[in-house]
Amino acid sequence: MWLAAPGPVLLRKFNRSTKQDDLVEEVDLVEANPSYAYIPYRDGRESSVALKDLAPSPRSPTDISPRPGSPREEAQSSIPLATSVPRS
């Protein structure tokens, strides 16, 4: 999971002065619990933010492969990849 390890994440910005300002800013994740995450801002402040305001950064490594023995992997392995239909 992308919240399990420290690294870059995207944080939703609520205060924008114009429509052209960015919707998110990239910050470094320090620590996360089931409700909140602790992040330092670029200007030196540190704060806790709700997890719903965070998103994985495109620069952060993510593990999208299914884990061995997971129901998703078992379902994929039981689907035949190619079948031949006899023609008459």
Secondary structure, DSSP 8 states (H G I E B T S, - for coil): -TTSS-EEEEEE----SSTTS-SEEEEEE-EE-SSEEEEE-TTS-EEEEEGGGEEE-TTS----S--TT-HHHHHHHHS-S-------
